[in-house]
Amino acid sequence: MRSIRGAAPQIVPTWERVVRRLSSGCHDGPMRIAVLSDVHGNLPALDAVLAAVEDEGFDAVVSGGDVVTGPMPAACLERLARLGDRVAWVRGNADREVLELLAGTLEEDPHGPVARQAAWAAARLSAEDRELLAAFAATVRLGEVLVCHGTPASDTGIVTPRARPRRLSAAVGDTDAAIVVGGHVHLQFVQRAGSVQWVNAGSVGMPYEGASGAFWLAIVDGSIDLRRTAYDTAAAAAAIRATGYPDADDQIAAITGAITREEAMDAFDPHP
């Protein structure tokens, strides 16, 4: 597997080539896909997960969205871009909000947290970074796996472990994929909606798990493996504070396990 370290970033995304390569049978052994969602500008967490991805020889990485709203937006975007044609990009709501702020179309309180975080990210992205962000796809399909951010129909669609079968089936929609992977709520879980397996990849950089670490998903030949990668969250917290990021306290609470799954579900899904 080609090293991710030291490579020149590839700014123009080529996820279509990922699809063609994996569909051509050019890879040896079982297909290995890593889904990394909700990095939220946490470079130490992303580095820890990418080290595991490199060591295990994954065929493809899918970024599940919400890469750049957080303390180190450009560094996270560019680190993933070094994967070249092994990375596929899904647009998250926070990625979209950065683009809307840049275009002057963001329909949020200009003094609220969404606008504040979008402005922080936007000010730190180069023209090439913005070009890459604008090219993210609403969904990415690799074989029998469909990756979205919220739901296939909406980057803000809410699906939590509390979702009842009818709502989960509605979220899946009419896809013929065997596995649908979402993010957005920062909670890892697996549920079944008829013939479709719904999986939330969790959050690499801002998990709401009541535990420290970086949470992500491995799919090996159709088998689902929820992962947690440990890293030095105390050092990460210091690095996050050093950036001056205005919402550092919230992110540090998440990475150190101070936000529980129940608290997150109460916030996202109070009336299941």
VOGU-781019 format. One record per residue: x, y, z of N, C-alpha, C, O in turn. Coordinates in steps of 0.001 Angstrom, whole numbers, padded with zeros to 6 digits, always signed. Example, Ala and Ser with C-alpha at 12.3 -4.5 7.8 and 13.67 -1.06 7.14 Angstrom:
2
+013190-005690+007800+012300-004500+007800+013200-003300+007800+014236-003319+008465
+012850-002250+007080+013670-001060+007140+012900+000030+007870+013409+001138+008039
***
This chain:
272
+000849-001205+000000+000000+000000+000000+000879+001247+000000+001824+001325+000785
+000600+002197-000836+001401+003407-000945+001315+004217+000344+000232+004372+000909
+002439+004730+000807+002449+005507+002047+001642+006779+001887+001650+007403+000826
+000942+007161+002951+000208+008418+002931+001085+009564+003398+000705+010727+003265
+002247+009256+003940+003077+010302+004510+004023+010851+003451+004647+010098+002704
+004117+012171+003401+005069+012801+002508+004616+012947+001073+005346+013499+000249
+003410+012458+000750+002928+012576-000625+002370+013962-000864+001857+014601+000055
+002467+014422-002083+001887+015717-002417+000374+015603-002431-000157+014651-003004
-000353+016562-001805-001811+016484-001797-002387+016523-003207-001928+017290-004054
-003378+015704-003448-004111+015755-004713-005408+016504-004452-006300+015982-003784
-005521+017697-004961-006617+018562-004594-007882+018240-005375-008980+018401-004842
-007762+017789-006626-008954+017449-007398-009387+016027-007033-008635+015083-007276
-010576+015852-006455-010975+014518-006017-011273+013609-007202-011795+014057-008223
-010940+012333-007059-011137+011385-008155-011826+010140-007633-011388+009029-007932
-012896+010294-006859-013525+009129-006243-014107+008189-007293-014271+006997-007034
-014421+008719-008483-014914+007832-009530-013872+006771-009880-014231+005643-010215
-012576+007121-009807-011525+006165-010074-011444+005106-008984-011071+003964-009253
-011794+005482-007748-011864+004491-006673-012900+003441-007024-012655+002242-006888
-014056+003894-007474-015136+002979-007834-014698+002054-008963-014895+000841-008889
-014100+002633-010015-013685+001816-011158-012621+000802-010760-012655-000348-011198
-011675+001233-009926-010584+000335-009541-011106-000845-008720-010728-001991-008964
-011974-000561-007748-012479-001638-006909-013441-002540-007671-013564-003727-007367
-014115-001973-008654-015056-002778-009435-014351-003650-010470-014940-004598-010988
-013095-003334-010772-012384-004037-011836-011759-005338-011379-011279-006129-012191
-011768-005561-010038-011148-006772-009505-009642-006688-009435-008968-007716-009358
-009088-005457-009461-007638-005307-009437-007035-005479-008044-005822-005647-007914
-007863-005438-007008-007343-005605-005662-007270-007095-005330-008056-007895-005838
-006312-007457-004469-006149-008845-004056-006879-009088-002744-006858-008235-001857
-007522-010239-002610-008182-010601-001367-009476-009838-001177-009992-009253-002129
-010017-009832+000050-011293-009175+000303-011192-007660+000153-010154-007065+000443
-012278-007045-000303-012321-005592-000420-012382-004974+000973-013209-005366+001796
-011510-004014+001232-011424-003365+002547-011686-001874+002385-010923-001168+001724
-012769-001400+002992-013171+000001+002907-013183+000587+004316-013765-000001+005228
-012551+001729+004495-012598+002460+005756-013472+003693+005574-013295+004440+004612
-014417+003913+006493-015260+005106+006454-014894+005968+007651-015009+005544+008801
-014449+007193+007359-014017+008142+008377-014944+009346+008305-014864+010147+007374
-015814+009466+009281-016812+010545+009262-016559+011526+010399-015961+011186+011419
-017028+012746+010198-017065+013753+011262-015705+013933+011929-015563+013789+013143
-014717+014249+011108-013374+014544+011614-013368+015860+012385-012680+015989+013398
-014123+016818+011911-014275+018125+012557-012934+018766+012926-012736+019248+014041
-012027+018752+011953-010786+019503+012117-009871+019012+013210-009010+019763+013668
-010029+017758+013650-009196+017208+014719-008066+016403+014084-008213+015209+013824
-006946+017061+013840-005834+016416+013142-005202+015276+013942-004905+014240+013346
-004980+015399+015246-004401+014256+015970-005250+012996+015867-004709+011900+015720
-006565+013132+015942-007446+011970+015805-007358+011387+014401-007270+010170+014236
-007380+012251+013390-007295+011786+012011-005974+011073+011751-005955+010032+011094
-004881+011615+012251-003584+010976+012062-003562+009571+012665-003011+008642+012074
-004162+009427+013841-004181+008122+014501-004950+007099+013668-004517+005956+013527
-006089+007511+013117-006888+006588+012315-006194+006275+010991-006184+005122+010560
-005620+007275+010346-004934+007026+009069-003719+006118+009251-003369+005367+008341
-003077+006178+010416-001978+005250+010676-002493+003811+010706-001847+002906+010179
-003668+003601+011328-004265+002262+011349-004687+001829+009951-004510+000671+009575
-005240+002755+009187-005656+002457+007807-004454+002036+006970-004530+001078+006201
-003355+002751+007123-002146+002432+006370-001595+001072+006790-001221+000262+005942
-001545+000827+008080-000969-000429+008573-001763-001647+008092-001188-002706+007842
-003083-001493+007963-003936-002630+007631-004194-002779+006135-004796-003765+005709
-003752-001827+005343-003843-001983+003897-005240-001888+003327-005643-002745+002541
-005994-000858+003706-007337-000682+003156-007267-000284+001685-006373+000452+001267
-008232-000787+000908-008293-000477-000519-008776+000942-000767-008331+001591-001714
-009676+001427+000068-010272+002747-000151-010672+003342+001179-010984+002631+002134
-010657+004663+001221-011138+005427+002370-012262+006323+001879-012115+007019+000874
-013384+006307+002586-014464+007242+002297-014529+008250+003437-014721+007875+004593
-014370+009517+003111-014582+010584+004084-016078+010861+004133-016670+011286+003140
-016689+010619+005296-018143+010700+005415-018704+012079+005681-019883+012212+006010
-017886+013109+005547-018403+014474+005683-018080+015120+007010-017711+014454+007977
-018228+016440+007036-017884+017287+008190-016402+017162+008526-016019+016824+009646
-015588+017445+007520-014135+017412+007687-013629+018705+008300-012774+018672+009185
-014144+019852+007845-013411+021107+008033-013929+022041+009115-013265+023037+009403
-015057+021784+009720-015448+022680+010809-014838+022153+012097-015289+021154+012658
-013816+022838+012546-013065+022428+013720-011755+023185+013765-011542+024093+012962
-010875+022832+014685-009699+023664+014940-008642+023650+013850-007944+024649+013681
-008492+022561+013100-007403+022433+012119-007979+022027+010760-007664+020944+010265
-008801+022857+010158-009553+022435+008971-008702+022141+007758-008869+021093+007135
-007794+023034+007402-007003+022845+006190-006086+021636+006318-005932+020871+005366
-005476+021459+007486-004556+020343+007682-005283+019008+007538-004732+018064+006971
-006511+018919+008044-007270+017670+007930-007665+017400+006484-007556+016271+006005
-008117+018424+005801-008512+018256+004401-007317+017811+003561-007426+016903+002737
-006202+018449+003777-005030+018151+002968-004427+016796+003324-003873+016119+002458
-004531+016393+004594-004032+015074+004980-004822+013965+004290-004241+012990+003813
-006127+014111+004237-006933+013128+003514-006660+013166+002016-006642+012124+001360
-006448+014357+001475-006204+014484+000031-004923+013791-000396-004783+013446-001569
-003983+013575+000514-002754+012862+000173-003016+011411-000228-002159+010772-000838
-004177+010896+000107-004530+009537-000294-004800+009438-001792-004901+008336-002330
-004917+010568-002463-005090+010567-003910-006335+009826-004329-007427+010102-003832
-006176+008867-005259-007358+008200-005785-007831+007043-004905-008645+006227-005338
-007328+006970-003682-007863+006001-002725-008920+006619-001814-009514+005911-001001
-009165+007916-001931-010143+008563-001055-011338+009034-001862-011190+009579-002956
-012521+008819-001311-013775+009316-001883-014401+010254-000860-014260+010047+000346
-015084+011274-001332-015512+012375-000463-017034+012511-000447-017663+012640-001497
-017612+012482+000731-019029+012776+000929-019147+014148+001590-018378+014481+002491
-020094+014919+001143-020308+016260+001698-021171+016177+002956-022256+015596+002927
-020698+016752+004049-021490+016874+005265-022159+018231+005348-021817+019148+004601
-023108+018357+006253-023799+019643+006395-022837+020760+006764-022993+021888+006295
-021845+020466+007598-020904+021506+008001-020005+021926+006840-019658+023100+006716
-019625+020966+005987-018870+021310+004776-019708+022223+003879-019215+023223+003357
-020964+021866+003712-021882+022678+002899-022031+024082+003489-022074+025067+002752
-022108+024171+004803-022305+025475+005441-021103+026390+005231-021266+027605+005118
-019904+025826+005178-018722+026641+004866-018846+027230+003466-018573+028412+003253
-019258+026398+002515-019424+026878+001141-020521+027937+001054-020378+028925+000335
-021613+027731+001784-022700+028719+001775-022253+030026+002395-022620+031096+001909
-021474+029963+003454-020965+031205+004046-020091+031953+003041-020198+033172+002908
-019231+031227+002340-018370+031863+001341-019175+032485+000205-018787+033508-000360
-020312+031845-000123-021164+032348-001203-022156+033398-000730-022862+033995-001543
-022215+033628+000575-023169+034593+001125-024592+034084+001183-025532+034879+001221
-024771+032759+001190-026127+032187+001179-026442+031389+002437-027457+030694+002479
-025604+031470+003456-025828+030699+004679-027015+031258+005444-026999+032413+005869
-028034+030447+005617-029257+030872+006302-029206+030458+007769-029978+029610+008215
-028306+031056+008494-028130+030798+009919-027922+032127+010629-027551+033124+010010
-028164+032130+011939-027873+033302+012755-026399+033675+012574-025526+032869+012894
-026105+034866+012072-024705+035220+011818-023850+035251+013085-022622+035239+013004
-024495+035290+014255-023766+035310+015519-023845+033966+016244-023367+033841+017371
-024441+032970+015606-024615+031666+016222-023442+030736+015965-022524+031086+015224
-023464+029551+016572-022329+028632+016460-022085+028113+015049-020931+027911+014670
-023124+027894+014269-022925+027372+012915-022139+028377+012076-021155+028019+011428
-022575+029627+012093-021874+030655+011317-020462+030890+011857-019521+031087+011087
-020323+030869+013167-018994+031084+013770-018014+029997+013343-016882+030298+012964
-018436+028747+013399-017557+027642+013029-017283+027629+011527-016168+027332+011098
-018292+027948+010740-018081+028015+009290-017085+029120+008937-016240+028936+008061
-017181+030261+009611-016276+031371+009336-014840+031029+009738-013895+031395+009040
-014681+030332+010854-013346+029910+011285-012698+029023+010213-011540+029221+009846
-013453+028059+009727-012921+027159+008705-012643+027899+007403-011576+027740+006810
-013592+028698+006963-013459+029381+005678-012214+030262+005633-011546+030353+004603
-011910+030909+006753-010760+031815+006796-009431+031077+006700-008394+031694+006453
-009454+029762+006893-008219+028983+006938-008043+028059+005736-007084+027290+005680
-008950+028131+004789-008874+027280+003612-008318+028053+002422-008680+029206+002188
-007438+027403+001681-006899+027995+000463-007921+027880-000664-008954+027226-000520
-007620+028517-001772-008495+028407-002947-008595+026951-003400-009672+026498-003787
-007487+026219-003357-007517+024809-003739-008349+023989-002761-009095+023099-003171
-008224+024286-001463-009041+023597-000459-010525+023816-000738-011327+022886-000651
-010874+025035-001068-012284+025354-001332-012779+024650-002589-013930+024218-002655
-011910+024539-003576-012273+023823-004803-012570+022356-004492-013539+021786-004992
-011729+021766-003667-011950+020382-003277-013251+020238-002501-014035+019327-002765
-013485+021128-001550-014699+021079-000737-015943+021163-001616-016926+020461-001376
-015902+022009-002619-017053+022188-003507-017324+020961-004366-018426+020813-004894
-016340+020081-004515-016499+018907-005363-016981+017675-004600-017160+016617-005203
-017193+017787-003296-017693+016646-002533-019047+016204-003071-019823+017021-003565
-019327+014906-002973-020585+014339-003464-021591+014171-002326-021212+014023-001164
-022867+014195-002674-023913+013989-001666-023852+012577-001102-024063+012379+000095
-023571+011607-001938-023390+010215-001518-022287+009593-002364-021977+010080-003451
-021702+008518-001861-020712+007736-002599-021129+006274-002526-021458+005763-001456
-021111+005609-003670-021453+004188-003739-020217+003398-004141-019625+003659-005189
-019823+002433-003313-018742+001506-003623-019315+000100-003520-019500-000421-002420
-019592-000505-004652-020197-001831-004646-021538-001823-003951-022432-001068-004333
-021689-002655-002931-022951-002756-002197-023030-001792-001023-023951-001875-000211
-022062-000872-000926-022004+000066+000189-022319+001474-000297-021663+001982-001206
-023323+002104+000308-023677+003499+000033-023331+004325+001258-023800+004034+002359
-022518+005349+001074-022125+006218+002185-022754+007587+001996-022658+008193+000929
-023405+008064+003062-023999+009396+003067-023532+010094+004342-022702+009559+005076
-024062+011282+004604-023701+011954+005854-024818+011793+006883-024627+011155+007919
-025985+012372+006595-027126+012196+007493-027945+010993+007070-027960+009961+007742
-028628+011145+005938-029329+010047+005260-029049+010201+003767-028503+011225+003357
-029408+009213+002943-029173+009380+001506-029860+010602+000915-029401+011134-000096
-030951+011057+001523-031710+012180+000974-031322+013532+001559-031640+014566+000971
-030637+013548+002714-030392+014809+003401-029138+014732+004261-028945+013774+005009
-028280+015758+004147-027080+015761+004980-027366+016134+006432-026470+016086+007275
-028616+016505+006727-029001+016773+008117-030020+015761+008637-030589+015954+009711
-030254+014689+007887-031179+013665+008351-030689+013023+009641-029503+012729+009789
-031611+012810+010567-031258+012282+011884-031666+010826+012000-032845+010491+011883
-030691+009964+012230-030953+008569+012570-030078+008229+013769-028851+008276+013675
-030692+007890+014883-029960+007490+016081-030355+006064+016449-031249+005496+015823
-029709+005478+017450-030128+004140+017890-031571+004080+018365-032123+002989+018511
-032193+005226+018610-033592+005263+019033-034577+005160+017865-035782+005029+018079
-034071+005217+016645-034962+005240+015482-035810+003977+015429-035289+002865+015514
-037121+004156+015286-038032+003023+015165-038018+002505+013725-037632+003228+012807
-038440+001251+013531-038304+000635+012201-038895+001449+011063-038298+001529+009990
-040054+002052+011276-040686+002813+010187-039834+004016+009796-039664+004303+008611
-039297+004725+010799-038481+005895+010485-037154+005475+009861-036644+006157+008972
-036602+004377+010312-035358+003905+009727-035559+003488+008276-034713+003774+007429
-036660+002822+007982-036958+002440+006597-037135+003667+005713-036694+003679+004564
-037781+004698+006250-037951+005934+005488-036606+006603+005231-036388+007179+004166
-035708+006527+006205-034385+007134+006038-033577+006423+004963-032875+007065+004182
-033674+005109+004923-032954+004328+003920-033489+004610+002522-032725+004646+001558
-034820+004814+002407-035425+005114+001116-035456+003885+000218-035595+002758+000694
-035325+004111-001073-035472+003013-002038-034133+002498-002548-034075+001905-003626
-033067+002709-001803-031762+002232-002249-031729+000715-002378-032408-000002-001642
-030929+000241-003323-030726-001201-003446-029372-001624-002874-028937-002756-003084
-028708-000723-002155-027450-001069-001497-027715-002025-000338-028762-001956+000306
-026778-002901-000082-026913-003825+001048-026577-003151+002367-027109-003517+003415
-025683-002156+002310-025236-001441+003514-025315+000052+003247-024786+000538+002247
-025972+000773+004135-025987+002237+004085-025250+002748+005314-025586+002396+006445
-024244+003579+005079-023427+004124+006158-023702+005615+006285-023609+006356+005306
-024037+006049+007485-024242+007462+007766-023282+007948+008838-022465+007192+009363
-023405+009228+009146-022617+009853+010211-023501+010851+010930-024595+010511+011380
-023029+012083+011039-023794+013250+011483-024100+013274+012986-023921+014312+013624
-024556+012158+013564-024935+012179+014981-023789+011750+015896-023940+011758+017117
-022646+011377+015318-021427+011095+016097-021588+009908+017046-020977+009877+018114
-022404+008941+016658-022682+007759+017481-022555+006507+016622-023225+006398+015595
-021726+005580+017014-021623+004314+016296-022781+003383+016675-023114+003237+017851
-023381+002762+015667-024371+001717+015924-024728+001034+014614-024441+001544+013531
-025351-000117+014731-025802-000893+013583-027251-001278+013810-027612-001745+014890
-028093-001082+012781-029482-001520+012828-029862-002062+011457-029186-001804+010462
-030944-002810+011424-031411-003349+010149-032721-002690+009761-033621-002521+010583
-032809-002318+008478-034041-001777+007909-034434-002683+006750-034037-002440+005611
-035210-003722+007030-035559-004689+005997-034321-005413+005523-033614-006033+006318
-034052-005337+004220-032888-006013+003658-031621-005169+003736-030552-005611+003314
-031736-003955+004273-030610-003023+004308-030037-002938+005725-030771-002817+006705
-028726-003004+005802-028042-002805+007073-027677-001334+007197-026944-000792+006370
-028199-000692+008245-027859+000719+008498-026719+000753+009498-026785+000111+010547
-025675+001501+009175-024514+001614+010049-024164+003084+010221-024143+003842+009252
-023890+003483+011461-023308+004803+011671-021832+004607+011981-021472+003846+012879
-020983+005300+011232-019537+005119+011359-018976+005738+012625-017831+005468+012988
-019770+006571+013310-019244+007301+014456-018450+008513+014021-018443+008864+012841
-017786+009150+014954-017023+010363+014663-015553+010163+014985-015196+009721+016077
-014705+010495+014018-013264+010447+014238-012844+011526+015225-012089+011258+016160
-013330+012742+015021-012764+013875+015743-013601+014506+016819-013127+015401+017518
-014862+014060+016981-015737+014676+017982-016825+013681+018395-018010+013954+018200
-016443+012538+018958-017418+011483+019250-018271+011802+020472-017824+012437+021426
-019509+011338+020405-020418+011442+021549-020661+010029+022088-021779+009515+022047
-019605+009427+022585-019652+008020+022976-019470+007811+024475-019553+006678+024951
-019222+008890+025234-018910+008710+026648-017581+008017+026847-017334+007444+027908
-016720+008061+025839-015406+007418+025888-014468+008182+024971-014891+008769+023975
-013195+008166+025318-012215+008854+024491-011837+007981+023299-012135+006787+023266
-011181+008593+022331-010739+007848+021158-011333+008401+019884-012159+009314+019906
-010899+007832+018768-011398+008195+017439-012205+007008+016914-011703+005884+016874
-013447+007252+016513-014368+006186+016133-014585+006205+014625-014804+007260+014030
-014521+005011+014012-014644+004906+012557-015138+003515+012208-015417+002704+013091
-015242+003247+010916-015841+002007+010450-014927+001316+009439-014380+001951+008538
-014776+000008+009609-014117-000827+008613-015149-001784+008036-015909-002410+008775
-015172-001893+006716-016016-002877+006037-015085-003766+005230-014442-003310+004284
-015016-005023+005605-014117-005973+004963-014957-007040+004282-015542-007905+004934
-015007-006963+002949-015777-007908+002146-017225-008011+002640-017790-009101+002721
-017807-006866+002966-019199-006798+003388-019426-006994+004870-020554-006843+005339
-018389-007327+005625-018521-007520+007068-018256-006202+007792-017264-005526+007517
-019141-005842+008715-019078-004552+009398-018255-004672+010674-018469-005570+011488
-017313-003753+010832-016437-003755+012008-016341-002327+012541-015632-001496+011974
-017054-002043+013630-016985-000726+014261-015656-000607+015004-015306-001469+015811
-014925+000460+014725-013582+000608+015275-013488+001805+016226-014202+002797+016082
-012590+001678+017192-012188+002783+018059-010673+002774+018134-010071+001772+018521
-010053+003893+017762-008596+004011+017796-008205+004961+018921-008633+006114+018947
-007397+004475+019839-006931+005309+020950-005828+006253+020469-005034+005904+019595
-005790+007440+021044-004704+008378+020790-004575+009277+022013-005403+009208+022922
-003562+010104+022042-003285+010945+023209-004236+012143+023196-003941+013172+022590
-005376+012000+023870-006380+013066+023834-005955+014274+024674-006394+015393+024411
-005108+014057+025675-004614+015205+026447-003741+016093+025565-003866+017318+025590
-002859+015470+024786-002036+016248+023854-002896+016887+022777-002649+018022+022370
-003916+016152+022310-004824+016705+021305-005576+017910+021860-005751+018910+021164
-006020+017817+023107-006728+018945+023728-005842+020179+023791-006300+021290+023524
-004573+019988+024144-003642+021120+024186-003437+021712+022800-003375+022932+022648
-003331+020851+021786-003154+021335+020414-004382+022083+019931-004267+023095+019240
-005559+021587+020293-006801+022259+019911-006880+023636+020561-007222+024614+019896
-006569+023720+021846-006608+025025+022532-005598+025994+021917-005862+027191+021809
-004447+025470+021517-003391+026338+020983-003799+027002+019673-003237+028038+019316
-004757+026439+018951-005196+027051+017696-006031+028307+017918-006171+029128+017011
-006585+028462+019119-007505+029564+019369-008918+029310+018903-009744+030223+018884
-009207+028063+018523-010547+027708+018043-011604+028113+019074-011483+027749+020244
-012639+028859+018669-013586+029427+019648-014461+028398+020348-014992+028681+021422
-014626+027208+019769-015457+026184+020391-014619+025007+020883-015056+023856+020853
-013406+025320+021336-012482+024281+021783-013051+023484+022951-012883+022266+022998
-013717+024140+023891-014222+023430+025069-015184+022312+024686-015135+021223+025258
-016067+022584+023711-017035+021569+023289-016331+020370+022654-016692+019222+022911
-015338+020644+021832-014648+019540+021170-013825+018732+022165-013782+017505+022079
-013187+019393+023088-012387+018689+024095-013278+017833+024985-012897+016723+025357
-014461+018337+025330-015399+017521+026107-015746+016236+025362-015855+015172+025971
-015919+016336+024041-016267+015159+023246-015113+014165+023187-015324+012970+023398
-013905+014630+022906-012793+013690+022694-012334+013041+023990-011701+011986+023962
-012642+013651+025113-012253+013058+026397-013361+012216+027015-013202+011704+028123
-014487+012065+026308-015553+011179+026774-016530+011805+027730-017288+011094+028389
-016535+013137+027825-017425+013806+028766-018864+013903+028262-019765+014200+029046
-019100+013661+026977-020452+013691+026411-020901+012253+026184-020267+011506+025439
-021993+011873+026827-022448+010483+026763-023375+010261+025571-023902+011202+024977
-023552+008994+025247-024466+008626+024168-025891+009081+024482-026590+009585+023602
-026320+008907+025720-027679+009311+026087-027872+010810+025938-028914+011256+025457
-026885+011588+026341-026972+013040+026183-027070+013419+024700-027842+014300+024321
-026280+012740+023878-026316+013030+022450-027672+012674+021869-028231+013450+021094
-028212+011520+022226-029519+011129+021689-030619+012047+022183-031565+012329+021447
-030510+012522+023427-031504+013477+023935-031473+014772+023117-032510+015397+022893
-030284+015163+022678-030153+016393+021888-030622+016202+020464-031337+017050+019929
-030230+015093+019835-030563+014853+018425-031964+014307+018238-032623+014631+017250
-032430+013494+019156-033619+012677+018921-034480+012591+020180-034712+011493+020686
-034957+013728+020697-035687+013695+021975-037048+013017+021891-037581+012578+022911
-037620+012924+020687-038959+012329+020535-038920+011260+019455-039434+011486+018360
-038321+010088+019731-038173+009064+018706-039504+008523+018240-039546+007649+017374
***
